Amino acid sequence: MSDSPSDQPVVLLVEDDGLLLMEASDTLADAGFTVVEATHADKALKVLENRDDVGVLMTDVDMPQGSMDGFALARLVAYRWPSIPVLVVSGMGTPGPNDMPEGARFIPKPYEPTTLVRTLQAFLRRAA
């Protein structure tokens, strides 16, 4: 496997909890993903506006900072960047009928690192 940047899928990871951000980032990096971190939705949008290599968005739902929660971010990304798959994670229960954009996936917290990696790999295979 080559280590050129184009071979490393880029995951935009949006998580306001520093420890969870670090753990998820390490898990994804160990699995071969390139991780770009954002602590709230507004930072994530800036990343998306300035990079064209994001392969998948992974966002937490409950983020006190910023102008929107993870569901609103997921819907906006699905609308503005329809080629980017969206994975939503939350420990606050399951999404309602209109929370998630079409095609998005949901994983409840706490999740197994292997579940996270498998879900993202399947997403990227489908998008390729």
A tleap script that builds the chain and sets N, CA, C and O, in Angstrom:
source leaprc.protein.ff14SB
mol = sequence {
  NMET SER ASP SER PRO SER ASP GLN PRO VAL
  VAL LEU LEU VAL GLU ASP ASP GLY LEU LEU
  LEU MET GLU ALA SER ASP THR LEU ALA ASP
  ALA GLY PHE THR VAL VAL GLU ALA THR HIE
  ALA ASP LYS ALA LEU LYS VAL LEU GLU ASN
  ARG ASP ASP VAL GLY VAL LEU MET THR ASP
  VAL ASP MET PRO GLN GLY SER MET ASP GLY
  PHE ALA LEU ALA ARG LEU VAL ALA TYR ARG
  TRP PRO SER ILE PRO VAL LEU VAL VAL SER
  GLY MET GLY THR PRO GLY PRO ASN ASP MET
  PRO GLU GLY ALA ARG PHE ILE PRO LYS PRO
  TYR GLU PRO THR THR LEU VAL ARG THR LEU
  GLN ALA PHE LEU ARG ARG ALA CALA
}
set mol.1.N position { 0.835 -1.178 0.000 }
set mol.1.CA position { 0.000 0.000 0.000 }
set mol.1.C position { 0.878 1.239 0.000 }
set mol.1.O position { 1.800 1.361 0.806 }
set mol.2.N position { 0.589 2.139 -0.895 }
set mol.2.CA position { 1.364 3.363 -1.017 }
set mol.2.C position { 0.970 4.345 0.072 }
set mol.2.O position { -0.163 4.333 0.552 }
set mol.3.N position { 1.915 5.198 0.459 }
set mol.3.CA position { 1.624 6.191 1.481 }
set mol.3.C position { 1.429 7.586 0.909 }
set mol.3.O position { 1.491 8.568 1.647 }
set mol.4.N position { 1.194 7.688 -0.399 }
set mol.4.CA position { 0.949 9.017 -0.952 }
set mol.4.C position { -0.372 9.537 -0.410 }
set mol.4.O position { -1.284 8.756 -0.141 }
set mol.5.N position { -0.483 10.865 -0.245 }
set mol.5.CA position { -1.696 11.429 0.373 }
set mol.5.C position { -2.982 11.024 -0.337 }
set mol.5.O position { -4.014 10.873 0.318 }
set mol.6.N position { -2.954 10.844 -1.654 }
set mol.6.CA position { -4.181 10.521 -2.377 }
set mol.6.C position { -4.714 9.131 -2.020 }
set mol.6.O position { -5.885 8.832 -2.254 }
set mol.7.N position { -3.856 8.290 -1.456 }
set mol.7.CA position { -4.286 6.945 -1.068 }
set mol.7.C position { -4.884 6.910 0.332 }
set mol.7.O position { -5.463 5.900 0.735 }
set mol.8.N position { -4.750 7.991 1.067 }
set mol.8.CA position { -5.245 8.034 2.437 }
set mol.8.C position { -6.599 8.746 2.459 }
set mol.8.O position { -6.653 9.956 2.239 }
set mol.9.N position { -7.682 8.030 2.716 }
set mol.9.CA position { -8.986 8.702 2.770 }
set mol.9.C position { -9.005 9.765 3.862 }
set mol.9.O position { -8.525 9.529 4.971 }
set mol.10.N position { -9.556 10.926 3.551 }
set mol.10.CA position { -9.619 12.026 4.503 }
set mol.10.C position { -10.978 12.012 5.201 }
set mol.10.O position { -12.027 12.053 4.558 }
set mol.11.N position { -10.933 11.953 6.534 }
set mol.11.CA position { -12.138 11.997 7.356 }
set mol.11.C position { -12.157 13.329 8.092 }
set mol.11.O position { -11.208 13.669 8.799 }
set mol.12.N position { -13.234 14.077 7.924 }
set mol.12.CA position { -13.441 15.283 8.716 }
set mol.12.C position { -14.197 14.860 9.966 }
set mol.12.O position { -15.365 14.476 9.900 }
set mol.13.N position { -13.520 14.934 11.099 }
set mol.13.CA position { -14.043 14.458 12.379 }
set mol.13.C position { -14.481 15.657 13.216 }
set mol.13.O position { -13.661 16.497 13.588 }
set mol.14.N position { -15.782 15.731 13.509 }
set mol.14.CA position { -16.338 16.860 14.257 }
set mol.14.C position { -16.827 16.346 15.608 }
set mol.14.O position { -17.798 15.594 15.688 }
set mol.15.N position { -16.134 16.768 16.670 }
set mol.15.CA position { -16.428 16.264 18.021 }
set mol.15.C position { -15.972 17.328 19.016 }
set mol.15.O position { -14.822 17.766 18.977 }
set mol.16.N position { -16.884 17.748 19.917 }
set mol.16.CA position { -16.528 18.810 20.862 }
set mol.16.C position { -15.821 18.299 22.108 }
set mol.16.O position { -15.170 19.080 22.803 }
set mol.17.N position { -15.930 17.010 22.410 }
set mol.17.CA position { -15.283 16.441 23.591 }
set mol.17.C position { -13.842 16.091 23.234 }
set mol.17.O position { -13.597 15.229 22.391 }
set mol.18.N position { -12.884 16.770 23.886 }
set mol.18.CA position { -11.477 16.602 23.550 }
set mol.18.C position { -10.983 15.166 23.625 }
set mol.18.O position { -10.250 14.714 22.746 }
set mol.19.N position { -11.381 14.444 24.673 }
set mol.19.CA position { -10.935 13.070 24.833 }
set mol.19.C position { -11.515 12.171 23.736 }
set mol.19.O position { -10.795 11.357 23.158 }
set mol.20.N position { -12.804 12.316 23.451 }
set mol.20.CA position { -13.432 11.508 22.397 }
set mol.20.C position { -12.853 11.853 21.026 }
set mol.20.O position { -12.675 10.976 20.180 }
set mol.21.N position { -12.560 13.143 20.813 }
set mol.21.CA position { -11.940 13.570 19.557 }
set mol.21.C position { -10.592 12.888 19.383 }
set mol.21.O position { -10.282 12.367 18.312 }
set mol.22.N position { -9.794 12.895 20.448 }
set mol.22.CA position { -8.464 12.284 20.382 }
set mol.22.C position { -8.569 10.770 20.154 }
set mol.22.O position { -7.840 10.218 19.329 }
set mol.23.N position { -9.461 10.104 20.873 }
set mol.23.CA position { -9.610 8.656 20.725 }
set mol.23.C position { -10.062 8.281 19.315 }
set mol.23.O position { -9.492 7.378 18.703 }
set mol.24.N position { -11.085 8.968 18.795 }
set mol.24.CA position { -11.579 8.671 17.448 }
set mol.24.C position { -10.513 8.987 16.404 }
set mol.24.O position { -10.335 8.237 15.445 }
set mol.25.N position { -9.815 10.086 16.592 }
set mol.25.CA position { -8.768 10.485 15.657 }
set mol.25.C position { -7.663 9.431 15.613 }
set mol.25.O position { -7.202 9.053 14.536 }
set mol.26.N position { -7.243 8.962 16.782 }
set mol.26.CA position { -6.205 7.920 16.845 }
set mol.26.C position { -6.678 6.633 16.199 }
set mol.26.O position { -5.928 6.003 15.453 }
set mol.27.N position { -7.924 6.228 16.478 }
set mol.27.CA position { -8.484 5.009 15.893 }
set mol.27.C position { -8.469 5.088 14.369 }
set mol.27.O position { -8.062 4.144 13.692 }
set mol.28.N position { -8.914 6.217 13.843 }
set mol.28.CA position { -8.995 6.384 12.389 }
set mol.28.C position { -7.609 6.471 11.757 }
set mol.28.O position { -7.372 5.905 10.690 }
set mol.29.N position { -6.697 7.176 12.415 }
set mol.29.CA position { -5.333 7.277 11.893 }
set mol.29.C position { -4.666 5.900 11.872 }
set mol.29.O position { -3.973 5.557 10.914 }
set mol.30.N position { -4.877 5.115 12.928 }
set mol.30.CA position { -4.315 3.758 12.984 }
set mol.30.C position { -4.874 2.875 11.878 }
set mol.30.O position { -4.208 1.939 11.436 }
set mol.31.N position { -6.098 3.166 11.425 }
set mol.31.CA position { -6.735 2.376 10.365 }
set mol.31.C position { -6.352 2.885 8.970 }
set mol.31.O position { -6.812 2.349 7.962 }
set mol.32.N position { -5.511 3.920 8.918 }
set mol.32.CA position { -5.032 4.394 7.631 }
set mol.32.C position { -5.740 5.610 7.071 }
set mol.32.O position { -5.494 6.005 5.932 }
set mol.33.N position { -6.622 6.209 7.867 }
set mol.33.CA position { -7.310 7.419 7.421 }
set mol.33.C position { -6.463 8.650 7.734 }
set mol.33.O position { -5.704 8.652 8.703 }
set mol.34.N position { -6.588 9.675 6.935 }
set mol.34.CA position { -6.073 10.995 7.273 }
set mol.34.C position { -7.214 11.724 7.967 }
set mol.34.O position { -8.315 11.818 7.424 }
set mol.35.N position { -6.957 12.241 9.167 }
set mol.35.CA position { -8.018 12.852 9.967 }
set mol.35.C position { -7.813 14.355 10.055 }
set mol.35.O position { -6.727 14.832 10.384 }
set mol.36.N position { -8.870 15.088 9.756 }
set mol.36.CA position { -8.911 16.530 9.964 }
set mol.36.C position { -9.921 16.761 11.074 }
set mol.36.O position { -11.076 16.351 10.965 }
set mol.37.N position { -9.485 17.419 12.144 }
set mol.37.CA position { -10.330 17.587 13.323 }
set mol.37.C position { -10.998 18.958 13.348 }
set mol.37.O position { -10.405 19.961 12.951 }
set mol.38.N position { -12.241 18.981 13.821 }
set mol.38.CA position { -12.963 20.225 14.068 }
set mol.38.C position { -13.751 20.046 15.356 }
set mol.38.O position { -14.336 18.988 15.588 }
set mol.39.N position { -13.768 21.080 16.197 }
set mol.39.CA position { -14.437 20.952 17.492 }
set mol.39.C position { -15.890 21.406 17.453 }
set mol.39.O position { -16.616 21.216 18.429 }
set mol.40.N position { -16.331 22.000 16.348 }
set mol.40.CA position { -17.745 22.328 16.182 }
set mol.40.C position { -18.052 22.529 14.700 }
set mol.40.O position { -17.151 22.555 13.862 }
set mol.41.N position { -19.344 22.671 14.393 }
set mol.41.CA position { -19.811 22.690 13.009 }
set mol.41.C position { -19.227 23.845 12.203 }
set mol.41.O position { -18.897 23.671 11.030 }
set mol.42.N position { -19.095 25.027 12.815 }
set mol.42.CA position { -18.582 26.177 12.068 }
set mol.42.C position { -17.152 25.930 11.580 }
set mol.42.O position { -16.803 26.284 10.454 }
set mol.43.N position { -16.327 25.317 12.442 }
set mol.43.CA position { -14.961 24.976 12.024 }
set mol.43.C position { -14.991 23.932 10.909 }
set mol.43.O position { -14.202 23.999 9.966 }
set mol.44.N position { -15.902 22.973 11.022 }
set mol.44.CA position { -16.019 21.933 9.988 }
set mol.44.C position { -16.369 22.550 8.636 }
set mol.44.O position { -15.820 22.150 7.609 }
set mol.45.N position { -17.266 23.507 8.631 }
set mol.45.CA position { -17.654 24.156 7.376 }
set mol.45.C position { -16.480 24.904 6.761 }
set mol.45.O position { -16.308 24.898 5.542 }
set mol.46.N position { -15.667 25.552 7.602 }
set mol.46.CA position { -14.472 26.230 7.086 }
set mol.46.C position { -13.520 25.236 6.427 }
set mol.46.O position { -12.943 25.518 5.377 }
set mol.47.N position { -13.361 24.070 7.054 }
set mol.47.CA position { -12.508 23.031 6.466 }
set mol.47.C position { -13.051 22.627 5.094 }
set mol.47.O position { -12.300 22.558 4.122 }
set mol.48.N position { -14.346 22.363 5.019 }
set mol.48.CA position { -14.948 21.930 3.756 }
set mol.48.C position { -14.839 23.002 2.674 }
set mol.48.O position { -14.693 22.681 1.494 }
set mol.49.N position { -14.908 24.261 3.068 }
set mol.49.CA position { -14.803 25.344 2.099 }
set mol.49.C position { -13.372 25.520 1.593 }
set mol.49.O position { -13.159 26.079 0.517 }
set mol.50.N position { -12.400 25.050 2.357 }
set mol.50.CA position { -10.997 25.260 2.003 }
set mol.50.C position { -10.265 24.014 1.524 }
set mol.50.O position { -9.104 24.102 1.125 }
set mol.51.N position { -10.913 22.869 1.554 }
set mol.51.CA position { -10.284 21.614 1.113 }
set mol.51.C position { -11.220 20.905 0.151 }
set mol.51.O position { -12.442 20.959 0.294 }
set mol.52.N position { -10.630 20.244 -0.827 }
set mol.52.CA position { -11.465 19.477 -1.765 }
set mol.52.C position { -11.184 17.987 -1.677 }
set mol.52.O position { -11.585 17.221 -2.553 }
set mol.53.N position { -10.493 17.575 -0.613 }
set mol.53.CA position { -10.109 16.165 -0.495 }
set mol.53.C position { -10.822 15.426 0.625 }
set mol.53.O position { -10.463 14.287 0.924 }
set mol.54.N position { -11.830 16.040 1.259 }
set mol.54.CA position { -12.545 15.363 2.344 }
set mol.54.C position { -13.390 14.243 1.748 }
set mol.54.O position { -14.217 14.475 0.866 }
set mol.55.N position { -13.173 13.027 2.241 }
set mol.55.CA position { -13.858 11.865 1.696 }
set mol.55.C position { -15.090 11.455 2.472 }
set mol.55.O position { -15.973 10.788 1.932 }
set mol.56.N position { -15.160 11.850 3.750 }
set mol.56.CA position { -16.307 11.493 4.579 }
set mol.56.C position { -16.373 12.436 5.783 }
set mol.56.O position { -15.343 12.849 6.316 }
set mol.57.N position { -17.588 12.767 6.200 }
set mol.57.CA position { -17.801 13.577 7.395 }
set mol.57.C position { -18.284 12.671 8.515 }
set mol.57.O position { -19.216 11.889 8.331 }
set mol.58.N position { -17.648 12.777 9.675 }
set mol.58.CA position { -18.118 12.086 10.871 }
set mol.58.C position { -18.389 13.155 11.916 }
set mol.58.O position { -17.474 13.870 12.324 }
set mol.59.N position { -19.634 13.271 12.351 }
set mol.59.CA position { -19.972 14.329 13.302 }
set mol.59.C position { -20.753 13.818 14.503 }
set mol.59.O position { -21.610 12.942 14.394 }
set mol.60.N position { -20.425 14.398 15.650 }
set mol.60.CA position { -21.210 14.210 16.857 }
set mol.60.C position { -22.472 15.073 16.715 }
set mol.60.O position { -22.497 16.004 15.910 }
set mol.61.N position { -23.500 14.771 17.481 }
set mol.61.CA position { -24.738 15.554 17.412 }
set mol.61.C position { -24.686 16.741 18.360 }
set mol.61.O position { -24.891 17.879 17.938 }
set mol.62.N position { -24.418 16.493 19.620 }
set mol.62.CA position { -24.532 17.522 20.655 }
set mol.62.C position { -23.239 18.312 20.753 }
set mol.62.O position { -22.254 17.834 21.316 }
set mol.63.N position { -23.240 19.538 20.197 }
set mol.63.CA position { -22.065 20.402 20.246 }
set mol.63.C position { -22.508 21.786 20.709 }
set mol.63.O position { -23.083 22.544 19.928 }
set mol.64.N position { -22.243 22.125 21.983 }
set mol.64.CA position { -22.709 23.397 22.525 }
set mol.64.C position { -22.123 24.620 21.816 }
set mol.64.O position { -22.787 25.651 21.711 }
set mol.65.N position { -20.899 24.511 21.334 }
set mol.65.CA position { -20.294 25.640 20.619 }
set mol.65.C position { -20.743 25.627 19.169 }
set mol.65.O position { -21.217 24.611 18.661 }
set mol.66.N position { -20.589 26.762 18.512 }
set mol.66.CA position { -20.923 26.825 17.095 }
set mol.66.C position { -22.391 27.145 16.886 }
set mol.66.O position { -23.165 27.257 17.837 }
set mol.67.N position { -22.758 27.291 15.619 }
set mol.67.CA position { -24.086 27.785 15.276 }
set mol.67.C position { -25.103 26.678 15.022 }
set mol.67.O position { -26.283 26.966 14.823 }
set mol.68.N position { -24.668 25.408 15.025 }
set mol.68.CA position { -25.618 24.329 14.740 }
set mol.68.C position { -25.155 23.026 15.373 }
set mol.68.O position { -23.984 22.872 15.721 }
set mol.69.N position { -26.097 22.081 15.521 }
set mol.69.CA position { -25.738 20.763 16.039 }
set mol.69.C position { -25.325 19.851 14.883 }
set mol.69.O position { -25.325 20.256 13.721 }
set mol.70.N position { -24.979 18.626 15.226 }
set mol.70.CA position { -24.490 17.686 14.217 }
set mol.70.C position { -25.524 17.302 13.173 }
set mol.70.O position { -25.173 17.051 12.021 }
set mol.71.N position { -26.801 17.252 13.559 }
set mol.71.CA position { -27.837 16.934 12.562 }
set mol.71.C position { -27.931 18.040 11.519 }
set mol.71.O position { -28.009 17.764 10.322 }
set mol.72.N position { -27.924 19.307 11.976 }
set mol.72.CA position { -27.986 20.435 11.041 }
set mol.72.C position { -26.747 20.441 10.141 }
set mol.72.O position { -26.844 20.695 8.940 }
set mol.73.N position { -25.585 20.158 10.730 }
set mol.73.CA position { -24.359 20.078 9.938 }
set mol.73.C position { -24.464 18.969 8.893 }
set mol.73.O position { -24.105 19.170 7.733 }
set mol.74.N position { -24.953 17.809 9.299 }
set mol.74.CA position { -25.097 16.680 8.374 }
set mol.74.C position { -25.997 17.041 7.198 }
set mol.74.O position { -25.681 16.732 6.049 }
set mol.75.N position { -27.120 17.698 7.489 }
set mol.75.CA position { -28.043 18.086 6.410 }
set mol.75.C position { -27.411 19.123 5.484 }
set mol.75.O position { -27.584 19.054 4.267 }
set mol.76.N position { -26.682 20.081 6.053 }
set mol.76.CA position { -26.039 21.113 5.245 }
set mol.76.C position { -24.954 20.522 4.350 }
set mol.76.O position { -24.859 20.869 3.173 }
set mol.77.N position { -24.144 19.637 4.904 }
set mol.77.CA position { -23.079 18.999 4.113 }
set mol.77.C position { -23.687 18.157 2.995 }
set mol.77.O position { -23.198 18.179 1.865 }
set mol.78.N position { -24.752 17.413 3.305 }
set mol.78.CA position { -25.410 16.591 2.276 }
set mol.78.C position { -25.947 17.466 1.146 }
set mol.78.O position { -25.961 17.048 -0.012 }
set mol.79.N position { -26.386 18.667 1.477 }
set mol.79.CA position { -26.930 19.593 0.484 }
set mol.79.C position { -25.811 20.275 -0.327 }
set mol.79.O position { -25.867 20.314 -1.556 }
set mol.80.N position { -24.804 20.807 0.369 }
set mol.80.CA position { -23.753 21.574 -0.304 }
set mol.80.C position { -22.671 20.701 -0.924 }
set mol.80.O position { -22.103 21.063 -1.955 }
set mol.81.N position { -22.380 19.567 -0.317 }
set mol.81.CA position { -21.348 18.655 -0.810 }
set mol.81.C position { -21.950 17.249 -0.902 }
set mol.81.O position { -21.595 16.379 -0.107 }
set mol.82.N position { -22.852 17.014 -1.858 }
set mol.82.CA position { -23.584 15.740 -1.900 }
set mol.82.C position { -22.694 14.514 -2.121 }
set mol.82.O position { -23.131 13.392 -1.865 }
set mol.83.N position { -21.470 14.701 -2.586 }
set mol.83.CA position { -20.592 13.553 -2.812 }
set mol.83.C position { -19.904 13.078 -1.533 }
set mol.83.O position { -19.262 12.028 -1.534 }
set mol.84.N position { -20.031 13.842 -0.438 }
set mol.84.CA position { -19.376 13.467 0.822 }
set mol.84.C position { -20.352 12.674 1.687 }
set mol.84.O position { -21.375 13.212 2.112 }
set mol.85.N position { -20.051 11.402 1.954 }
set mol.85.CA position { -20.916 10.616 2.848 }
set mol.85.C position { -20.864 11.171 4.274 }
set mol.85.O position { -19.862 11.749 4.696 }
set mol.86.N position { -21.961 10.982 5.001 }
set mol.86.CA position { -22.084 11.537 6.350 }
set mol.86.C position { -22.357 10.423 7.356 }
set mol.86.O position { -23.261 9.607 7.174 }
set mol.87.N position { -21.554 10.408 8.422 }
set mol.87.CA position { -21.751 9.493 9.536 }
set mol.87.C position { -22.019 10.339 10.777 }
set mol.87.O position { -21.222 11.209 11.126 }
set mol.88.N position { -23.136 10.083 11.436 }
set mol.88.CA position { -23.511 10.814 12.648 }
set mol.88.C position { -23.367 9.864 13.835 }
set mol.88.O position { -23.808 8.716 13.781 }
set mol.89.N position { -22.739 10.362 14.916 }
set mol.89.CA position { -22.601 9.565 16.140 }
set mol.89.C position { -23.183 10.356 17.303 }
set mol.89.O position { -23.066 11.580 17.357 }
set mol.90.N position { -23.813 9.643 18.233 }
set mol.90.CA position { -24.372 10.326 19.394 }
set mol.90.C position { -24.622 9.359 20.531 }
set mol.90.O position { -24.969 8.195 20.328 }
set mol.91.N position { -24.435 9.877 21.731 }
set mol.91.CA position { -24.791 9.122 22.930 }
set mol.91.C position { -26.122 9.582 23.493 }
set mol.91.O position { -26.515 9.162 24.581 }
set mol.92.N position { -26.821 10.445 22.761 }
set mol.92.CA position { -28.044 11.073 23.261 }
set mol.92.C position { -29.322 10.432 22.710 }
set mol.92.O position { -30.379 11.061 22.741 }
set mol.93.N position { -29.248 9.219 22.218 }
set mol.93.CA position { -30.443 8.593 21.655 }
set mol.93.C position { -30.366 8.527 20.141 }
set mol.93.O position { -29.376 8.941 19.538 }
set mol.94.N position { -31.409 8.009 19.542 }
set mol.94.CA position { -31.401 7.812 18.090 }
set mol.94.C position { -32.069 8.987 17.380 }
set mol.94.O position { -32.896 9.687 17.964 }
set mol.95.N position { -31.700 9.197 16.107 }
set mol.95.CA position { -32.267 10.334 15.374 }
set mol.95.C position { -33.742 10.156 15.052 }
set mol.95.O position { -34.230 9.041 14.871 }
set mol.96.N position { -34.436 11.284 14.985 }
set mol.96.CA position { -35.829 11.288 14.578 }
set mol.96.C position { -35.949 11.185 13.063 }
set mol.96.O position { -34.936 11.165 12.364 }
set mol.97.N position { -37.179 11.119 12.546 }
set mol.97.CA position { -37.403 10.864 11.123 }
set mol.97.C position { -36.816 11.920 10.183 }
set mol.97.O position { -36.454 11.582 9.056 }
set mol.98.N position { -36.710 13.172 10.600 }
set mol.98.CA position { -36.199 14.209 9.713 }
set mol.98.C position { -34.833 14.755 10.132 }
set mol.98.O position { -34.381 15.770 9.603 }
set mol.99.N position { -34.178 14.083 11.081 }
set mol.99.CA position { -32.890 14.576 11.576 }
set mol.99.C position { -31.754 14.363 10.582 }
set mol.99.O position { -30.897 15.230 10.411 }
set mol.100.N position { -31.754 13.211 9.932 }
set mol.100.CA position { -30.609 12.810 9.112 }
set mol.100.C position { -30.886 13.037 7.627 }
set mol.100.O position { -32.010 12.851 7.159 }
set mol.101.N position { -29.852 13.439 6.894 }
set mol.101.CA position { -30.025 13.524 5.440 }
set mol.101.C position { -30.095 12.127 4.834 }
set mol.101.O position { -29.630 11.156 5.431 }
set mol.102.N position { -30.680 12.038 3.647 }
set mol.102.CA position { -30.770 10.751 2.965 }
set mol.102.C position { -29.377 10.180 2.740 }
set mol.102.O position { -28.463 10.891 2.323 }
set mol.103.N position { -29.224 8.884 3.021 }
set mol.103.CA position { -27.951 8.213 2.792 }
set mol.103.C position { -26.989 8.270 3.955 }
set mol.103.O position { -25.976 7.570 3.947 }
set mol.104.N position { -27.277 9.088 4.959 }
set mol.104.CA position { -26.383 9.182 6.119 }
set mol.104.C position { -26.538 7.948 6.992 }
set mol.104.O position { -27.578 7.290 6.982 }
set mol.105.N position { -25.487 7.644 7.748 }
set mol.105.CA position { -25.520 6.527 8.687 }
set mol.105.C position { -25.415 7.058 10.103 }
set mol.105.O position { -24.893 8.148 10.338 }
set mol.106.N position { -25.922 6.267 11.051 }
set mol.106.CA position { -25.889 6.642 12.458 }
set mol.106.C position { -25.260 5.523 13.270 }
set mol.106.O position { -25.573 4.349 13.075 }
set mol.107.N position { -24.369 5.898 14.185 }
set mol.107.CA position { -23.788 4.942 15.131 }
set mol.107.C position { -23.982 5.526 16.534 }
set mol.107.O position { -23.559 6.652 16.797 }
set mol.108.N position { -24.620 4.767 17.441 }
set mol.108.CA position { -24.759 5.259 18.818 }
set mol.108.C position { -23.428 5.176 19.565 }
set mol.108.O position { -22.613 4.288 19.316 }
set mol.109.N position { -23.227 6.118 20.484 }
set mol.109.CA position { -22.063 6.065 21.382 }
set mol.109.C position { -22.479 5.322 22.641 }
set mol.109.O position { -23.651 5.379 23.012 }
set mol.110.N position { -21.590 4.645 23.297 }
set mol.110.CA position { -20.211 4.419 22.859 }
set mol.110.C position { -20.169 3.370 21.752 }
set mol.110.O position { -20.951 2.419 21.757 }
set mol.111.N position { -19.268 3.546 20.823 }
set mol.111.CA position { -19.142 2.597 19.715 }
set mol.111.C position { -17.802 1.878 19.813 }
set mol.111.O position { -16.838 2.380 20.390 }
set mol.112.N position { -17.777 0.695 19.233 }
set mol.112.CA position { -16.520 -0.051 19.150 }
set mol.112.C position { -15.672 0.573 18.053 }
set mol.112.O position { -16.196 0.893 16.986 }
set mol.113.N position { -14.384 0.752 18.282 }
set mol.113.CA position { -13.522 1.300 17.232 }
set mol.113.C position { -13.606 0.512 15.920 }
set mol.113.O position { -13.569 1.101 14.839 }
set mol.114.N position { -13.720 -0.816 16.012 }
set mol.114.CA position { -13.795 -1.617 14.782 }
set mol.114.C position { -15.081 -1.325 14.010 }
set mol.114.O position { -15.077 -1.333 12.779 }
set mol.115.N position { -16.183 -1.066 14.722 }
set mol.115.CA position { -17.440 -0.705 14.060 }
set mol.115.C position { -17.284 0.609 13.311 }
set mol.115.O position { -17.742 0.743 12.176 }
set mol.116.N position { -16.641 1.567 13.943 }
set mol.116.CA position { -16.403 2.866 13.325 }
set mol.116.C position { -15.578 2.707 12.046 }
set mol.116.O position { -15.941 3.243 11.000 }
set mol.117.N position { -14.490 1.985 12.132 }
set mol.117.CA position { -13.593 1.814 10.983 }
set mol.117.C position { -14.305 1.076 9.851 }
set mol.117.O position { -14.217 1.485 8.694 }
set mol.118.N position { -15.010 -0.009 10.178 }
set mol.118.CA position { -15.730 -0.776 9.139 }
set mol.118.C position { -16.782 0.076 8.441 }
set mol.118.O position { -16.924 0.017 7.220 }
set mol.119.N position { -17.523 0.871 9.220 }
set mol.119.CA position { -18.568 1.719 8.645 }
set mol.119.C position { -17.960 2.742 7.689 }
set mol.119.O position { -18.468 2.938 6.585 }
set mol.120.N position { -16.883 3.390 8.102 }
set mol.120.CA position { -16.251 4.393 7.243 }
set mol.120.C position { -15.641 3.756 5.994 }
set mol.120.O position { -15.730 4.323 4.905 }
set mol.121.N position { -15.030 2.595 6.142 }
set mol.121.CA position { -14.472 1.921 4.955 }
set mol.121.C position { -15.570 1.550 3.968 }
set mol.121.O position { -15.389 1.699 2.760 }
set mol.122.N position { -16.702 1.070 4.463 }
set mol.122.CA position { -17.820 0.706 3.598 }
set mol.122.C position { -18.362 1.957 2.884 }
set mol.122.O position { -18.692 1.909 1.699 }
set mol.123.N position { -18.448 3.055 3.607 }
set mol.123.CA position { -18.872 4.324 3.039 }
set mol.123.C position { -17.983 4.725 1.861 }
set mol.123.O position { -18.470 5.090 0.791 }
set mol.124.N position { -16.683 4.648 2.080 }
set mol.124.CA position { -15.738 5.094 1.054 }
set mol.124.C position { -15.734 4.163 -0.153 }
set mol.124.O position { -15.546 4.612 -1.284 }
set mol.125.N position { -15.940 2.880 0.081 }
set mol.125.CA position { -16.041 1.950 -1.057 }
set mol.125.C position { -17.257 2.279 -1.892 }
set mol.125.O position { -17.197 2.241 -3.121 }
set mol.126.N position { -18.383 2.608 -1.225 }
set mol.126.CA position { -19.609 2.924 -1.919 }
set mol.126.C position { -19.471 4.240 -2.702 }
set mol.126.O position { -20.030 4.386 -3.789 }
set mol.127.N position { -18.725 5.187 -2.138 }
set mol.127.CA position { -18.586 6.498 -2.773 }
set mol.127.C position { -17.583 6.474 -3.931 }
set mol.127.O position { -17.619 7.337 -4.808 }
set mol.128.N position { -16.693 5.486 -3.926 }
set mol.128.CA position { -15.609 5.451 -4.944 }
set mol.128.C position { -16.139 5.099 -6.319 }
set mol.128.O position { -15.370 5.027 -7.278 }
savepdb mol mol.pdb
quit
